[in-house]
Amino acid sequence: MSDAAQPREPAGLPRDLTEAELEHAPVLESVDDLLIENLTDVEADAFYAALDA
């Protein structure tokens, strides 16, 4: 079977982390670490609403 016909994982979907990767992944100490500078008021409101969801 040619490479083009080989079934593949969907592009754009991340793979699961391995146990080792998960153990070494960064952990946010505070939601303030997620703050993004220069957001408009509308963008900031949407951002905080998403955090509350």
C-alpha positions as CSV (number, residue, x, y, z in Angstrom):
1,M,0.0,0.0,0.0
2,S,1.4,3.4,-0.9
3,D,2.1,6.0,1.8
4,A,-0.8,8.1,0.5
5,A,-3.2,5.2,1.1
6,Q,-1.9,4.5,4.6
7,P,-4.4,5.5,7.4
8,R,-3.1,8.2,9.6
9,E,-3.9,10.1,12.7
10,P,-6.0,13.2,12.0
11,A,-3.7,16.2,11.5
12,G,-4.0,18.8,14.1
13,L,-5.0,16.6,17.0
14,P,-2.5,16.3,19.8
15,R,-1.4,13.0,21.0
16,D,-1.7,12.0,24.7
17,L,1.3,12.8,26.9
18,T,3.3,9.9,28.2
19,E,3.6,9.4,31.9
20,A,7.1,10.9,31.9
21,E,6.0,13.9,29.9
22,L,3.0,14.5,32.2
23,E,5.3,14.3,35.3
24,H,7.6,17.0,33.8
25,A,4.8,19.2,32.4
26,P,4.7,22.8,33.8
27,V,2.0,23.5,36.4
28,L,0.4,26.9,36.7
29,E,0.6,28.2,40.2
30,S,-2.0,30.8,39.6
31,V,-4.5,31.8,36.9
32,D,-2.7,35.1,36.7
33,D,0.0,33.2,34.8
34,L,-2.4,33.0,31.9
35,L,-2.9,36.7,31.7
36,I,-2.4,38.1,28.2
37,E,-1.4,41.7,27.6
38,N,-3.1,44.2,25.3
39,L,-6.6,42.5,25.3
40,T,-9.5,44.7,24.5
41,D,-12.3,44.8,27.1
42,V,-14.4,42.5,25.1
43,E,-11.6,40.0,24.7
44,A,-10.7,40.2,28.4
45,D,-14.4,39.6,29.3
46,A,-14.6,36.6,27.1
47,F,-11.3,35.3,28.5
48,Y,-12.4,35.5,32.1
49,A,-15.8,34.0,31.2
50,A,-14.0,31.0,29.7
51,L,-11.9,30.6,32.8
52,D,-15.1,30.6,35.0
53,A,-16.8,28.0,32.8
